[in-house]
Amino acid sequence: MSLAIRLGISRARGFAEGQVWSYQTRIGEASSRLLINKIEYDPNLGLIYHISISDVRVNNPGAPSGFTTKLQHAPVSRKTLEQSCIKVLDHASPNPEYLVGYSEWKIRFTAGDAGVFTVPVSEIVDSIEKAINQ
């Protein structure tokens, strides 16, 4: 059980673990969805939402098809969700594949070498695509 649930804040202001949201996507990715896998509390940043993003088309020369369709982990702020989310569509179990990225992020975050995204999800997808293709 996450700290957010134990503190009774996982449903704070409409965002909760397990929610699947439609969001303001990039052009051509209207079917993309985000899943809130985990919510945790940081004393400096407040709530951190760990999301997976599905049904994207991220150019990736390292992928067999030439693109990636799922982004398994992105740590985001409430501001990101407020700027992006449109409607709760479903509820789902956490995507187990997010745990690898989450674990790597958590080590770097604890060391002070990582943070959270505060921009809309569509910009996060753009940023990840640019980083993959550098």
CORPEGI-V372795 format. One record per run of one state. SS is the DSSP state (h for helix, s for strand, l for the rest). FROM is the first residue (numbers start at 0). TO is the last residue. If there is no record, write none. Layout:
BEGIN
ss=SS from=FROM to=TO
ss=SS from=FROM to=TO
END
This chain:
BEGIN
ss=l from=0 to=1
ss=h from=2 to=5
ss=l from=6 to=10
ss=h from=11 to=13
ss=l from=14 to=17
ss=s from=18 to=22
ss=l from=23 to=31
ss=s from=32 to=41
ss=l from=42 to=44
ss=s from=45 to=58
ss=l from=59 to=65
ss=s from=66 to=75
ss=l from=76 to=76
ss=h from=77 to=83
ss=s from=84 to=90
ss=l from=91 to=96
ss=h from=97 to=109
ss=l from=110 to=115
ss=s from=116 to=116
ss=l from=117 to=119
ss=h from=120 to=131
ss=l from=132 to=133
END
